[in-house]
Amino acid sequence: MLSVYSRRIIPVSILPVVIVSLILTGSMIGSNNSIAKSTDRFAEIIEVSQFNNLFKEYNLLNAYAKDHPEIRRRQLEFALKALEQPPPKKSDSSLILNKLGEYYMTVNKPAEAEHYLNLSLAADQYNIFTYHYLINFARSYGTQDDLLSLAATMADRLPTSAKAQMDAGVLFMQLNQSERGRACLEKAYMLDSNDVFVIVNYANLYMQDKNYPEAVRLLLRAVDINPDYFKANYNLALAYTGMRDRSSALQYLNRASALTSNQSERKQLENLKRTLGEN
């Protein structure tokens, strides 16, 4: 016979954190009208709970607030509560600090955004995503010198990261620092010659040198790795255009056309079509 204790409902205050997260996620899978009420309810539940750390729960609520306009006003509230927990790992600290920096950039408060992004960098100077946020911040509020400094810092601090070397190289190239950009892109390819993004950016060096056959060789590998990557197909069309191979250029132009996802990509295709005389 079951004892009276075995039949009691377990209080929410002692439910495992993961269960609350699953319940919250499940409650959001419904009509938009229920999202605000569900968010209010679970924010209340975890507020009065006795969990030692609610970072994951508040981070989850912050993500929902960002994605749903009806509760977006609570995005900052949940991010700050996640930060107060405190985050269990330095990568978690960097994650939530970056979210705060992004939020303040969205509402055009650069001083606050810079404050949190600098805190994020101090918490984890090897988090590549922090550099991405800082680059976005510098593009909006900083100078070319700020961007150059970020590219150099990323290249120096993350010497074994192919993605970091690639990002630094692309930024250097955009800032007309060709020699430094080339060095980073070559290093990125040396570190990971199977990353499709690294390959495409490395191939751009050969495009600039008008070494189209080598660019084609690299870009064919990129398309083989990821046939649905727009940039690889589009750049192949460009490279074949440089080789005056109109048939192959049109083949990859048509493939790229089926992969467009934004107006910028469509405009690039229209320009190339005009070059090839294809209406």
CORLIN-V568658 format. One line per field, one symbol per residue. phi: phi as a letter, one per 20 degrees, with the letter a starting at -180 (. if undefined). psi: psi as a letter, one per 20 degrees, with the letter a starting at -180 (. if undefined). burial: 1 if it has 16 or more other C-alpha atoms within 10 Angstrom, else 0. A space follows every 50 residues. Layout:
phi: ???
psi: ???
burial: ???
This chain:
phi: .fffffeffffgfdfggffffffffffeeafffefffffgfffffffefd ffbdgfffffffffffecgfcffegfgffffffffegfcfffgfgfffff ffgfffemcfffffgffffffffbfdeffffffffffffecdcfffffff ffffffecfdeffffffffffgffemdffffffffffgfffbedefffff ffffffffemefgfffgffffffffcfeegffffffffffffemdfffff geffffffdfcbfffffgfffffffemde
psi: pprhhiiqppqhijqqghggggggghhimaqhhiggggggghhgghhjrk qhpkghghhghgghhhiohijhijggghghhhhigrphrhhhghghhhhg ggghhhjlnhggghghhhhghhhnijohhhhgghggghhhibrhhggggg gggghghmijohhghgggggggghjkmgghgggghhhghhhnjjphhggg hhhhghghikmhghgggghhgghhgnijoghggghgggghghiknhghgh ghghghhijqirhgghggggghghhiko.
burial: 00000000000100001001100100110000001101100110010000 00111111111111110000110111011111100010001111111111 11111000010011011111101111110111111011000000011101 11011001001111111111111000010111111111101010111111 11111110001100110111111000011111111111111110000111 01111110110000100010011001000
